[in-house]
C-alpha cells in the first residue's frame, strides 16, 4: 500500500465526516422516522471519521493511541445506535425501555474503559507499534481477547438491526420493498467490510474502510427514508394501517397482478396471501376484475360489488386509485373495498318504511275519498292490490258470528248468487281466509298446488296471502290476495298488509260510523221537517178559530155597548186579550217554522229609526208600569234611516223590551241606540246600528245563557210558571236577526240584570242575510 493511497484515504475520511454531519442535520430538519437515533448515528460516524483522519496524520505512538482511544467513543456507540435506529424505524418503540437501553450500553462502556486503561492489562491491544508506509506511520496491533468480545457484540447488534430491516422488507408489498432492501444493505455492507479488514481476506489493507462503508450506509438510509417512499408510508406503517384496517386492500402492479392483499381482502375473496400474490386479479377475484374491466371511470370513483347470494350476500364500495412514480408514470393501482352491507340493509329498511307509509297514506286516502262502506271497501282493496302488485283479491266483512255480511271481489263473478254464497262459506270454513280468521295472523302460501288451504274453487293461482282485519279482540273481516307466480308474496308484503289491515279496520269503523250518522241525520231531518209541517198546520188550524173568537168578542162588546153589565164587559175584554196573546204565540210558531223550513222572506225598506224607537217605547210603557219599572231611552236625534225589514225589527225590539219588563220588578229598563259608521275600504267593518236593552232584573247564570236562544225552553222552568211564556220569543228574535244579517248577544249574572245587544247592518249590502229571497226587494 502506498503513502499516496493513505493520504487519499485520509482526505476521504474528512469528506465522510463532513457528509455524515450533513446527514445528521438533514435528519433533524426533515424529521423522518427514527430521525433522532439516525442523527446520533451519523454524528458518531462523523466523529469516527474525523478521529481516524487525525490518527493517520499523527507521527508518534502516544499521539496515535490518543486518537485511537477517541475513535472508540464512536466505535462502541455505532452498533447500539444502529439497533435503536432499526427499532425506531420499524415502529418498535415499546422495546426501548430504560433497562434494555442500560443493558445495551453495558458492554460498550466496559470496552471504552478497557481501551483507556489498556496499558495496564492489554485486553484490547496486546501489543501496539507503528509501521512505516512510505513517509507515513500506521498503527500495527495485536488484539487482546476483549477486543474480540466487543467485536462479536457489535456484529450481533448490527445483524439484529439488519434483520429487522429484512423483516420489514419481507412483509412489505413489492412496491415498498426497495426501502427495506436498502436499509438491509446499509447494515450488511459495513459489517462485511469490517470483517474482511479484520480477517485480511483479499487485498491486504493497512487501513480500516469501515467508516467509509458506514458513510455509504448513511446515504442509503437517507435515500430509503425519503426518496424511495412510493406511497409516503414506511413498511411498518403499512403493517399497522393496512394490515389492521377494517377495509379490504389490494395492490396491483402495472401488469394487473396482485402485489399485495391485506387480511380483510383475503377473507373477502377466500384467498391466502401466498396463493394470491403474483396472480392475475381475475384468478383471485373474478367479480372484482369484471367490475374494474367496465368502461373507464374517473380515478377514485366509487363502484359497488355484491358477493354471495341470499342472506349471506355482502355489498362493498370499491374505490380504485392509481399509483404513480415521481415521473407521473403509473406503476400500479390501489383498490379499497369497504363493507356497506349494513348500510344497504338500513337503506332498504328505510325504503320499505317509506313505501309502507306511502301505502298507508294511499289506503287512508282511498278510504276517505269514498264515504259509503261498500265504496270504501272497493277503494281499499284496489289500493292494497296495487301496492302489492297483483290484480286478484277479495274482502269479506264478518259479523260477530263470523258470517259474511259484505263481500267485494276485484274480479267479478258470473256465478249465481246462491253459488257465490256457497263458495264464500266454504272458503271461510276450509280455505285460506278461514284459517287466517281462526288463527288471527297472516297466512302465506308459496305454492297453492301443494297447500290444502287453497281451494281450487277459488280459482287457479300460484301464490296467495290472507290477512285478518282485526279491531282489538274482534275480527272484522279478512282480505285475500292471489298472484299467478309461485313464491310471489314475501315477508315485506306481509308486514305491509298487516299495517294496511289496521287502516282497513279503521276505515271500516269510520264507514260504519258514517253510515250510522247519515241515517241518524236523515231521521233527524225528517223529524224536523215533520215537526215544522205539524207546527205550521196546527198553527194554521188554531189561528182560524182564534180569529173567529177574537172577532166575535169584539163584536159583542160593540153591540152591548154601555148597556152591558160591567162584569160581562170585563169578561169579554179578558177573552179578547187572551185570544190576542194566543194568536201572537201561534204567529210566532208559524214564523219560526217558516224560518227553519227556509221559506221566510224579508220585506226590505227604509226605516226611520227615531220614529221606530218612539213607537216601540210607547208600546212597552204599559208593560213596564205593570211591575213598577222605569223605562228610559238613550237615542241620538240624527240616527237617520236604515234599510231593513220594519216588521221583523219591531218584533225583535218589542220581544226584548217585553222580556226585560217581565223579568224586572221595581227596577229599570233602558234602550240605547247607537250608530257606527263603517269604512269604504274593502275588508273594513261595515256600518252597523246597535240596539242595547239593559235591565236590572233577576239576571241569568251561564247555563241559562247557553240555552236562552233554544226554542221551547227557558233557563229556569220555575220562571216559565211564574212569568209565563212558551220559550220561543228569544229563539225567534235570534232567527230573525240572522235572517236580516245581524246578531244578538247577551251578558248577564244572577241578581245583576241582563244586557241584550242587537246589531244590524245599516243596509243589506253590508251583510249577507240568511234566507234573503229575490222577492224581498
FIMARMAR-82629 format. One line per 4 residues: number of its first residue (from 1); their letters; for each residue x, y, z of C-alpha. Coordinates in Angstrom, 1 decimal. Last residue first. Layout:
N
NUM	A	X:Y:Z; ...
# end
This chain:
777
777	XXXX	-136.9:43.6:-3.0; -137.9:40.6:-0.8; -138.9:38.7:-3.9; -135.4:37.7:-4.7
773	XXXX	-135.0:35.9:-1.3; -132.8:36.6:1.7; -133.0:33.4:3.8; -129.8:34.3:5.7
769	XXXX	-128.7:37.8:5.4; -125.4:38.6:3.6; -124.0:41.8:5.1; -123.2:45.4:4.2
765	XXXX	-125.4:45.2:1.1; -128.4:44.8:3.4; -128.0:48.4:4.6; -127.4:49.8:8.1
761	XXXX	-126.2:46.3:9.1; -127.8:45.0:12.3; -126.5:44.5:15.9; -128.9:43.6:18.7
757	XXXX	-127.4:43.7:22.2; -129.1:42.2:25.2; -127.9:43.2:28.7; -129.2:41.4:31.8
753	XXXX	-129.7:42.1:35.4; -127.4:41.9:38.4; -129.2:39.3:40.5; -127.7:36.3:38.7
749	XXXX	-125.2:37.5:36.0; -125.8:38.6:32.5; -124.4:39.2:29.0; -126.3:38.7:25.8
745	XXXX	-125.6:38.7:22.1; -127.9:39.1:19.1; -126.6:39.2:15.6; -127.3:40.7:12.2
741	XXXX	-127.7:39.8:8.6; -131.5:40.2:8.4; -132.2:36.5:8.7; -129.7:36.3:11.5
737	XXXX	-131.7:38.9:13.4; -134.9:36.9:12.6; -133.5:33.6:13.9; -132.2:35.2:17.1
733	XXXX	-135.5:37.0:17.7; -137.4:33.7:17.1; -135.3:31.9:19.7; -135.9:34.9:22.1
729	XXXX	-139.7:34.5:21.8; -139.9:30.7:21.7; -139.8:29.9:25.3; -143.5:29.2:25.7
725	XXXX	-144.3:32.1:28.0; -145.4:32.6:31.6; -143.7:34.7:34.3; -144.0:32.4:37.4
721	XXXX	-144.5:29.0:35.7; -142.0:29.7:33.0; -139.6:31.2:35.5; -139.8:27.9:37.5
717	XXXX	-138.7:26.2:34.3; -135.4:28.0:34.6; -133.3:28.9:31.6; -136.3:28.7:29.3
713	XXXX	-137.0:26.2:26.5; -139.4:26.0:23.6; -136.8:27.2:21.1; -133.2:27.5:22.1
709	XXXX	-131.9:31.0:22.3; -131.6:31.2:26.1; -130.0:27.8:26.5; -126.3:28.8:26.9
705	XXXX	-127.5:31.9:28.9; -129.2:29.6:31.4; -126.0:27.6:32.0; -124.0:30.9:32.4
701	XXXX	-126.5:32.0:35.1; -129.2:34.6:34.4; -130.3:38.0:35.7; -133.2:38.8:38.1
697	XXXX	-133.9:42.3:36.7; -131.8:45.5:36.5; -132.4:45.8:32.7; -130.4:46.7:29.7
693	XXXX	-131.6:46.7:26.1; -128.9:47.7:23.6; -129.8:48.4:20.0; -126.8:48.7:17.6
689	XXXX	-126.8:50.0:14.1; -123.9:49.0:11.9; -121.8:50.4:9.1; -119.5:47.7:7.7
685	XXXX	-116.1:46.8:9.2; -113.1:47.1:6.7; -112.5:44.2:4.2; -112.6:46.5:1.2
681	XXXX	-112.1:50.2:2.3; -115.4:52.1:2.2; -115.4:52.3:6.0; -118.1:51.8:8.6
677	XXXX	-120.3:54.2:10.5; -121.3:53.0:14.0; -124.8:54.1:15.0; -126.1:53.9:18.6
673	XXXX	-129.5:53.1:20.2; -129.8:52.7:23.9; -133.0:51.2:25.5; -133.2:51.2:29.3
669	XXXX	-135.2:49.1:31.8; -135.2:50.0:35.4; -136.2:48.3:38.6; -139.3:47.8:40.8
665	XXXX	-139.7:44.3:39.2; -137.7:43.1:36.3; -138.3:39.7:34.5; -141.4:40.9:32.6
661	XXXX	-140.1:44.4:31.7; -136.8:43.0:30.2; -138.8:40.2:28.4; -141.2:42.8:26.9
657	XXXX	-138.3:45.0:25.8; -136.6:42.1:24.0; -139.8:41.0:22.4; -140.8:44.5:21.3
653	XXXX	-137.3:45.1:19.9; -137.4:41.8:17.9; -141.0:42.4:16.6; -140.1:46.0:15.5
649	XXXX	-137.1:44.7:13.6; -139.1:42.0:11.9; -141.9:44.3:10.9; -139.5:47.0:9.6
645	XXXX	-137.4:44.7:7.4; -134.2:46.7:6.8; -132.7:49.7:5.1; -131.7:52.1:7.8
641	XXXX	-132.6:55.8:8.1; -131.2:58.6:10.2; -129.8:58.3:13.7; -129.7:62.1:14.0
637	XXXX	-131.7:62.7:17.2; -129.5:60.5:19.3; -131.1:57.8:21.4; -131.0:56.9:25.0
633	XXXX	-134.4:55.6:26.2; -135.9:55.1:29.6; -138.4:52.8:31.2; -138.9:52.9:34.9
629	XXXX	-140.3:49.7:36.4; -143.4:49.3:38.6; -144.0:45.8:37.5; -147.2:46.6:35.4
625	XXXX	-145.7:50.0:34.6; -143.0:48.5:32.4; -145.6:46.6:30.4; -147.7:49.7:29.9
621	XXXX	-144.5:51.6:28.8; -143.6:49.0:26.1; -145.9:50.2:23.3; -144.7:53.8:23.7
617	XXXX	-141.1:52.6:23.7; -141.7:50.7:20.4; -143.3:53.7:18.7; -140.6:56.2:19.8
613	XXXX	-137.9:53.8:18.6; -139.4:53.3:15.2; -139.9:57.1:14.7; -136.3:57.8:15.6
609	XXXX	-135.0:54.9:13.4; -136.7:56.0:10.2; -136.9:52.7:8.3; -136.2:52.4:4.6
605	XXXX	-137.4:49.2:3.0; -136.8:45.4:3.0; -139.5:42.8:3.1; -137.6:39.7:4.1
601	XXXX	-138.6:36.2:3.2; -139.1:33.1:5.3; -139.5:29.8:3.5; -136.2:28.2:4.6
597	XXXX	-138.1:25.4:6.6; -136.5:26.7:9.8; -137.6:30.2:9.0; -141.1:29.1:8.2
593	XXXX	-141.3:27.1:11.4; -140.3:30.1:13.4; -142.9:32.3:11.6; -145.7:29.8:12.3
589	XXXX	-144.7:29.4:16.0; -144.5:33.2:16.4; -148.0:33.6:14.8; -149.4:31.0:17.1
585	XXXX	-147.9:32.8:20.1; -149.4:36.1:18.9; -152.8:34.5:18.4; -152.7:33.1:22.0
581	XXXX	-152.0:36.6:23.3; -154.8:38.1:21.1; -157.2:35.4:22.2; -156.3:36.0:25.9
577	XXXX	-156.8:39.7:25.4; -160.2:39.2:23.7; -161.5:36.8:26.2; -160.3:39.1:29.0
573	XXXX	-162.1:42.0:27.4; -165.3:39.9:27.1; -165.1:39.0:30.8; -164.6:42.7:31.7
569	XXXX	-167.6:43.6:29.6; -169.7:40.9:31.2; -168.7:42.2:34.7; -169.8:45.7:33.7
565	XXXX	-173.2:44.6:32.5; -173.9:45.7:29.0; -176.0:48.7:28.3; -172.9:50.8:27.6
561	XXXX	-172.1:48.9:24.4; -173.7:45.6:24.1; -173.2:45.5:20.3; -169.6:46.9:20.3
557	XXXX	-168.5:44.4:23.1; -170.2:41.6:21.3; -168.4:42.4:18.0; -165.0:42.5:19.8
553	XXXX	-165.7:39.0:21.3; -167.0:37.7:17.9; -163.8:38.9:16.2; -161.5:37.5:18.9
549	XXXX	-163.2:34.1:18.8; -163.2:34.0:15.0; -159.6:34.9:14.8; -158.8:32.2:17.3
545	XXXX	-160.8:29.7:15.2; -158.6:30.4:12.2; -155.3:30.7:14.0; -155.5:27.3:15.5
541	XXXX	-155.7:25.4:12.2; -152.9:27.5:10.8; -150.8:26.9:13.9; -151.5:23.2:13.7
537	XXXX	-150.5:23.0:10.1; -147.4:25.1:10.6; -146.5:23.2:13.7; -147.0:19.8:12.0
533	XXXX	-145.0:20.8:9.0; -142.2:22.1:11.1; -142.3:18.9:13.3; -142.4:16.7:10.2
529	XXXX	-139.5:18.6:8.7; -137.5:18.3:11.9; -138.3:14.6:12.2; -137.2:14.0:8.6
525	XXXX	-134.0:15.9:9.3; -133.4:13.9:12.5; -134.0:10.6:10.6; -131.8:11.7:7.8
521	XXXX	-129.1:12.8:10.3; -129.4:9.4:12.2; -129.1:7.5:8.9; -126.0:9.6:7.9
517	XXXX	-124.6:9.2:11.4; -124.9:5.4:11.2; -123.5:5.2:7.7; -120.6:7.5:8.7
513	XXXX	-120.0:5.4:11.8; -119.9:2.2:9.6; -117.5:4.0:7.2; -115.3:5.1:10.1
509	XXXX	-115.3:1.6:11.5; -114.5:0.1:8.1; -111.7:2.7:7.5; -110.2:2.0:10.9
505	XXXX	-110.2:-1.7:10.3; -108.8:-1.1:6.8; -106.0:1.0:8.2; -105.1:-1.8:10.6
501	XXXX	-105.3:-4.2:7.6; -102.9:-1.9:5.7; -100.3:-2.3:8.6; -100.6:-6.0:8.5
497	XXXX	-100.5:-5.8:4.6; -97.2:-4.1:4.6; -95.6:-6.5:7.0; -96.9:-9.5:5.0
493	XXXX	-95.7:-7.9:1.7; -92.3:-7.4:3.3; -92.3:-11.1:4.4; -92.7:-12.1:0.8
489	XXXX	-95.6:-12.9:-1.6; -94.6:-14.1:-5.1; -93.5:-17.6:-4.2; -95.3:-19.1:-7.1
485	XXXX	-96.4:-16.6:-9.8; -100.1:-16.3:-10.7; -100.9:-14.0:-7.8; -103.6:-14.0:-5.1
481	XXXX	-104.7:-11.6:-2.4; -107.2:-12.3:0.4; -108.6:-9.7:2.9; -110.3:-10.9:6.0
477	XXXX	-113.1:-9.4:8.2; -113.9:-7.5:11.4; -112.3:-10.0:13.7; -112.9:-8.7:17.2
473	XXXX	-110.4:-8.7:20.1; -108.8:-5.4:19.2; -110.1:-4.5:15.8; -108.6:-7.1:13.5
469	XXXX	-108.7:-7.4:9.7; -107.2:-10.9:9.0; -104.7:-11.1:6.2; -104.7:-13.9:3.6
465	XXXX	-101.9:-14.4:1.1; -101.8:-16.5:-2.1; -99.3:-18.0:-4.6; -99.5:-19.7:-8.0
461	XXXX	-103.2:-19.2:-8.6; -106.1:-21.0:-10.2; -109.6:-20.2:-9.0; -111.3:-20.1:-5.6
457	XXXX	-113.0:-23.4:-6.4; -109.5:-24.9:-6.3; -109.4:-24.5:-2.6; -106.1:-23.2:-1.1
453	XXXX	-105.8:-24.5:2.4; -104.7:-27.8:1.0; -101.2:-26.4:0.2; -99.1:-28.1:-2.5
449	XXXX	-100.8:-26.7:-5.6; -101.1:-23.3:-4.0; -97.3:-22.8:-3.9; -95.9:-20.0:-1.8
445	XXXX	-99.0:-19.9:0.5; -98.9:-17.0:3.0; -101.1:-16.7:6.1; -101.2:-13.5:8.2
441	XXXX	-102.5:-14.0:11.7; -105.8:-14.3:13.6; -105.6:-18.1:13.8; -109.3:-18.5:13.1
437	XXXX	-109.5:-15.7:10.6; -106.3:-16.6:8.8; -107.5:-20.3:8.5; -110.9:-19.1:7.2
433	XXXX	-109.3:-17.0:4.5; -107.0:-19.9:3.5; -110.0:-22.3:2.9; -111.9:-24.9:4.9
429	XXXX	-114.7:-23.0:6.7; -114.3:-19.4:5.4; -113.7:-20.7:1.9; -116.7:-23.0:2.0
425	XXXX	-119.0:-20.1:3.1; -117.7:-17.9:0.3; -118.2:-20.6:-2.3; -121.8:-21.2:-1.0
421	XXXX	-122.5:-17.5:-1.2; -121.3:-17.4:-4.8; -123.4:-20.4:-5.8; -126.5:-18.8:-4.3
417	XXXX	-125.9:-15.5:-6.0; -125.4:-17.1:-9.4; -121.9:-17.4:-10.9; -120.7:-14.7:-13.2
413	XXXX	-118.0:-13.5:-10.8; -116.5:-10.0:-10.8; -112.7:-9.8:-10.4; -111.6:-7.3:-7.7
409	XXXX	-114.0:-9.0:-5.3; -116.0:-7.3:-2.5; -118.0:-9.1:0.2; -120.4:-7.8:2.9
405	XXXX	-122.5:-9.6:5.5; -120.2:-12.7:5.8; -120.9:-14.8:8.9; -118.3:-14.8:11.6
401	XXXX	-120.9:-14.8:14.5; -119.9:-11.2:15.3; -120.5:-10.2:11.7; -117.8:-10.6:9.1
397	XXXX	-116.6:-8.4:6.2; -115.1:-10.3:3.3; -112.5:-8.6:1.1; -111.3:-10.0:-2.2
393	XXXX	-108.2:-10.2:-4.4; -106.7:-10.6:-7.8; -104.9:-7.8:-9.6; -101.5:-8.1:-8.0
389	XXXX	-98.6:-5.8:-7.3; -98.6:-5.5:-3.5; -99.4:-1.8:-3.5; -101.9:-2.2:-6.4
385	XXXX	-103.7:-4.9:-4.5; -103.9:-2.7:-1.4; -105.2:0.3:-3.5; -107.9:-1.8:-5.2
381	XXXX	-109.0:-3.4:-1.9; -109.2:0.0:-0.1; -111.2:1.5:-2.9; -113.6:-1.4:-3.0
377	XXXX	-114.1:-1.5:0.8; -114.6:2.3:0.9; -117.2:2.1:-1.9; -119.1:-0.6:0.0
373	XXXX	-119.0:1.3:3.3; -120.0:4.7:1.9; -117.7:7.6:2.3; -115.4:7.1:-0.7
369	XXXX	-112.5:9.6:-0.7; -111.6:9.0:2.9; -110.9:5.3:2.4; -108.9:5.8:-0.7
365	XXXX	-106.9:8.5:1.0; -106.3:6.2:4.0; -105.2:3.4:1.7; -102.9:5.8:-0.2
361	XXXX	-101.4:7.1:3.1; -100.9:3.6:4.3; -99.1:2.7:1.1; -96.9:5.8:1.3
357	XXXX	-96.1:5.0:4.9; -95.2:1.4:3.9; -93.2:2.5:0.9; -91.2:4.9:3.2
353	XXXX	-90.7:2.1:5.7; -89.6:-0.2:3.0; -87.2:2.5:1.6; -85.9:3.0:5.1
349	XXXX	-85.4:-0.8:5.6; -83.6:-0.9:2.2; -81.3:2.0:3.3; -80.6:0.2:6.5
345	XXXX	-79.8:-3.0:4.6; -77.5:-1.0:2.3; -75.8:0.5:5.4; -75.4:-2.9:6.9
341	XXXX	-73.9:-4.3:3.7; -71.5:-1.4:3.3; -68.2:-3.4:3.5; -65.4:-1.2:2.3
337	XXXX	-63.2:-2.5:-0.5; -60.0:-0.5:-1.3; -58.0:-1.0:-4.5; -54.6:0.5:-5.0
333	XXXX	-53.2:0.7:-8.5; -49.9:0.0:-10.3; -46.8:1.7:-11.5; -48.5:4.6:-13.4
329	XXXX	-45.9:7.0:-14.7; -46.0:10.5:-13.1; -42.2:10.9:-13.1; -42.1:10.6:-9.3
325	XXXX	-43.9:7.3:-9.5; -47.6:6.7:-9.9; -50.2:4.6:-8.1; -53.7:4.8:-9.5
321	XXXX	-56.6:4.7:-7.0; -59.6:2.4:-7.2; -62.5:2.6:-4.8; -65.0:-0.3:-4.4
317	XXXX	-67.9:0.1:-2.0; -68.8:-3.4:-0.9; -72.0:-5.5:-0.6; -72.3:-8.8:1.2
313	XXXX	-74.7:-11.7:0.5; -75.1:-14.2:3.2; -78.9:-13.8:3.5; -79.3:-14.7:-0.2
309	XXXX	-76.4:-14.6:-2.5; -72.7:-14.1:-2.4; -70.6:-11.1:-3.4; -72.0:-7.7:-4.3
305	XXXX	-69.7:-5.0:-5.7; -70.5:-1.3:-5.8; -68.4:1.4:-7.5; -67.0:4.6:-6.3
301	XXXX	-64.7:6.8:-8.4; -61.1:7.3:-7.3; -59.9:7.8:-10.9; -62.7:8.7:-13.2
297	XXXX	-64.4:5.7:-14.8; -63.2:3.5:-17.5; -65.7:1.3:-19.1; -66.1:-2.0:-17.2
293	XXXX	-63.0:-4.1:-16.6; -63.0:-3.0:-12.9; -66.3:-4.8:-12.3; -65.1:-7.9:-14.1
289	XXXX	-61.9:-8.0:-12.1; -63.9:-7.6:-8.9; -66.2:-10.5:-9.8; -63.1:-12.6:-10.8
285	XXXX	-61.3:-12.0:-7.5; -58.1:-14.2:-7.3; -57.8:-15.5:-10.9; -59.2:-12.3:-12.5
281	XXXX	-56.7:-10.3:-10.4; -53.8:-12.0:-12.1; -51.6:-13.9:-9.6; -48.3:-12.5:-8.2
277	XXXX	-49.7:-12.6:-4.7; -52.9:-14.6:-4.3; -51.7:-18.0:-3.2; -49.2:-16.7:-0.7
273	XXXX	-51.7:-14.3:0.8; -54.5:-16.8:1.1; -57.6:-16.3:-0.9; -61.2:-16.5:0.4
269	XXXX	-62.1:-13.4:-1.6; -63.4:-11.3:1.3; -61.2:-13.1:3.9; -58.0:-12.4:1.9
265	XXXX	-59.1:-8.7:1.5; -59.6:-8.5:5.2; -56.1:-10.0:5.8; -54.4:-7.5:3.4
261	XXXX	-53.6:-8.2:-0.2; -50.4:-7.3:-2.0; -48.8:-7.4:-5.5; -51.9:-8.9:-7.2
257	XXXX	-51.2:-8.9:-10.9; -52.7:-6.2:-13.2; -49.5:-5.8:-15.3; -48.7:-2.4:-13.7
253	XXXX	-48.8:-3.9:-10.3; -52.0:-4.4:-8.3; -52.4:-3.6:-4.6; -55.4:-5.0:-2.8
249	XXXX	-57.0:-3.6:0.4; -60.1:-4.9:2.2; -61.4:-2.5:4.8; -61.2:-3.0:8.6
245	XXXX	-57.7:-1.8:8.9; -55.1:-4.0:10.7; -52.9:-5.0:7.8; -53.1:-1.6:6.1
241	XXXX	-52.5:0.7:9.0; -50.1:-1.2:11.2; -48.3:-3.2:8.5; -48.2:-0.2:6.1
237	XXXX	-46.9:2.0:8.9; -44.3:-0.7:9.5; -43.3:-0.6:5.8; -42.9:3.2:5.7
233	XXXX	-45.5:5.4:4.2; -45.2:8.1:1.6; -46.7:5.8:-1.1; -43.5:5.4:-3.2
229	XXXX	-41.1:6.3:-0.4; -37.8:5.9:-2.4; -36.5:9.4:-2.0; -37.1:9.9:1.8
225	XXXX	-36.3:7.2:4.3; -34.6:4.8:1.8; -32.5:7.6:0.4; -31.4:8.7:3.9
221	XXXX	-30.6:5.1:4.9; -28.6:4.5:1.7; -26.5:7.7:2.4; -25.9:6.6:6.0
217	XXXX	-24.8:3.1:4.8; -22.3:4.8:2.4; -20.9:6.6:5.4; -20.8:3.3:7.2
213	XXXX	-18.6:2.0:4.3; -16.4:5.0:4.7; -16.0:4.4:8.4; -15.5:0.6:7.9
209	XXXX	-12.6:1.1:5.4; -10.0:0.2:8.1; -6.4:0.9:6.8; -3.4:-1.5:6.4
205	XXXX	-5.1:-3.4:3.6; -4.0:-6.7:2.2; -6.1:-7.5:-1.0; -8.4:-10.4:-0.3
201	XXXX	-9.0:-11.5:3.3; -7.2:-9.7:6.0; -9.5:-11.2:8.6; -10.0:-7.9:10.4
197	XXXX	-10.4:-5.9:7.2; -12.7:-8.5:5.6; -15.0:-8.5:8.6; -15.0:-4.7:8.7
193	XXXX	-16.1:-4.7:5.0; -18.8:-7.3:5.6; -20.3:-5.3:8.5; -20.0:-2.1:6.6
189	XXXX	-22.1:-3.6:3.8; -24.6:-5.6:6.0; -26.2:-2.6:7.7; -26.9:-0.3:4.8
185	XXXX	-27.8:-3.4:2.7; -30.8:-4.1:5.0; -31.8:-0.4:4.8; -31.8:-0.5:1.0
181	XXXX	-33.7:-3.8:0.8; -36.3:-2.5:3.3; -36.9:0.6:1.2; -36.9:-1.2:-2.1
177	XXXX	-39.6:-3.5:-0.7; -42.4:-1.0:-0.9; -43.8:-1.8:-4.4; -43.2:-5.5:-3.7
173	XXXX	-45.6:-5.2:-0.7; -43.8:-5.2:2.7; -43.6:-8.2:4.9; -40.2:-9.3:3.6
169	XXXX	-38.8:-5.8:3.6; -39.8:-5.2:7.2; -38.3:-8.5:8.2; -35.0:-7.6:6.4
165	XXXX	-35.0:-4.2:8.2; -35.4:-6.0:11.5; -32.7:-8.4:10.5; -30.3:-5.5:9.8
161	XXXX	-30.9:-4.3:13.3; -30.2:-7.8:14.7; -27.1:-8.1:12.5; -25.7:-4.8:13.7
157	XXXX	-26.3:-5.7:17.3; -24.6:-9.1:16.8; -21.6:-7.6:14.9; -21.1:-5.2:17.8
153	XXXX	-21.1:-8.0:20.4; -18.8:-10.1:18.4; -16.4:-7.2:18.0; -16.7:-6.4:21.7
149	XXXX	-15.8:-9.9:22.7; -13.0:-9.9:20.1; -11.4:-6.8:21.6; -11.8:-8.4:25.0
145	XXXX	-9.3:-11.2:23.9; -6.4:-8.8:23.1; -5.7:-7.6:19.6; -2.1:-7.5:18.1
141	XXXX	-1.5:-4.0:16.8; 0.2:-2.1:13.9; -0.6:1.6:13.7; 0.5:3.4:10.6
137	XXXX	3.4:5.7:10.1; 3.7:7.8:6.9; 6.8:8.6:4.7; 6.4:5.4:2.8
133	XXXX	4.4:3.1:5.0; 6.2:2.9:8.3; 4.7:0.6:10.9; 4.0:2.0:14.4
129	XXXX	3.6:-0.4:17.3; 1.0:-1.8:19.7; 0.9:-5.1:21.5; -1.9:-7.0:23.4
125	XXXX	-4.5:-4.4:22.3; -7.9:-4.6:23.9; -7.2:-6.7:26.9; -3.6:-5.3:27.3
121	XXXX	-3.9:-5.1:31.1; -2.4:-1.8:32.5; -1.6:-0.1:29.2; -5.2:-0.9:28.1
117	XXXX	-6.7:1.6:30.6; -8.4:3.9:28.0; -9.5:0.9:25.9; -10.7:-1.0:28.9
113	XXXX	-13.0:1.8:29.9; -14.4:2.1:26.4; -14.9:-1.7:26.3; -16.7:-1.7:29.6
109	XXXX	-18.9:1.2:28.5; -19.7:-0.5:25.2; -20.6:-3.8:27.0; -23.0:-2.0:29.4
105	XXXX	-24.8:0.3:27.0; -27.2:-2.3:25.6; -28.1:-3.4:29.1; -28.9:0.2:30.0
101	XXXX	-31.1:0.6:26.9; -33.0:-2.5:27.9; -33.5:-1.2:31.5; -34.7:2.1:30.2
97	XXXX	-37.2:0.5:27.9; -36.9:1.0:24.1; -38.9:-2.1:23.1; -42.2:-0.2:23.1
93	XXXX	-40.8:1.9:20.3; -41.0:-1.0:17.9; -42.2:1.1:15.0; -39.7:-0.4:12.5
89	XXXX	-37.8:2.9:12.1; -37.4:3.3:15.8; -36.3:-0.2:16.4; -33.9:-0.1:13.4
85	XXXX	-32.5:3.3:14.8; -32.0:1.7:18.2; -30.1:-1.2:16.6; -27.8:1.2:14.7
81	XXXX	-27.3:3.3:17.8; -26.2:0.2:19.7; -23.7:-0.7:17.0; -22.4:2.9:16.5
77	XXXX	-21.6:3.7:20.1; -18.6:1.4:20.8; -16.8:2.6:17.7; -17.8:6.3:18.2
73	XXXX	-16.1:6.8:21.6; -13.6:4.3:20.4; -12.2:6.8:18.0; -11.1:8.9:21.0
69	XXXX	-9.0:5.9:22.1; -7.5:5.7:18.6; -6.8:9.4:18.7; -4.8:9.1:21.9
65	XXXX	-3.0:5.9:20.6; -1.7:7.9:17.6; -0.5:10.7:19.8; 1.4:8.3:22.0
61	XXXX	2.8:6.4:19.1; 4.4:9.3:17.3; 3.8:10.9:13.8; 0.0:11.7:13.8
57	XXXX	-1.8:12.3:10.4; -3.3:8.9:10.2; -4.7:9.2:13.7; -6.2:12.6:12.8
53	XXXX	-8.1:11.1:9.9; -9.3:8.3:12.2; -10.5:11.0:14.6; -12.5:12.8:11.9
49	XXXX	-14.0:9.5:10.5; -15.0:8.3:14.0; -16.5:11.7:14.9; -18.6:11.8:11.7
45	XXXX	-19.7:8.2:12.4; -20.9:9.2:15.9; -22.7:12.2:14.4; -24.3:9.9:11.8
41	XXXX	-25.6:7.5:14.5; -26.8:10.4:16.6; -28.8:11.8:13.6; -30.2:8.3:13.0
37	XXXX	-31.3:8.0:16.6; -33.1:11.4:16.3; -34.7:10.8:12.9; -36.3:7.5:13.7
33	XXXX	-39.0:8.2:11.0; -38.0:11.3:9.1; -37.7:14.6:10.9; -36.8:16.6:7.8
29	XXXX	-34.6:19.0:9.7; -33.1:16.7:12.2; -32.4:14.1:9.5; -30.8:16.7:7.3
25	XXXX	-28.5:17.9:10.1; -27.4:14.3:10.7; -26.9:13.8:7.0; -24.7:16.9:7.0
21	XXXX	-22.6:15.5:9.8; -22.3:12.3:7.8; -21.0:14.3:4.8; -18.5:16.3:6.7
17	XXXX	-17.0:13.3:8.4; -17.0:11.4:5.1; -15.1:14.2:3.4; -12.5:14.1:6.2
13	XXXX	-12.3:10.3:5.8; -11.8:10.7:2.1; -8.9:13.0:2.7; -7.4:10.4:5.0
9	XXXX	-7.9:7.8:2.3; -6.2:10.0:-0.3; -3.2:10.3:2.1; -3.2:6.5:2.6
5	XXXX	-3.3:5.9:-1.1; -0.4:8.3:-1.6; 1.7:6.5:1.1; 1.5:3.4:-1.0
1	X	0.0:0.0:0.0
# end
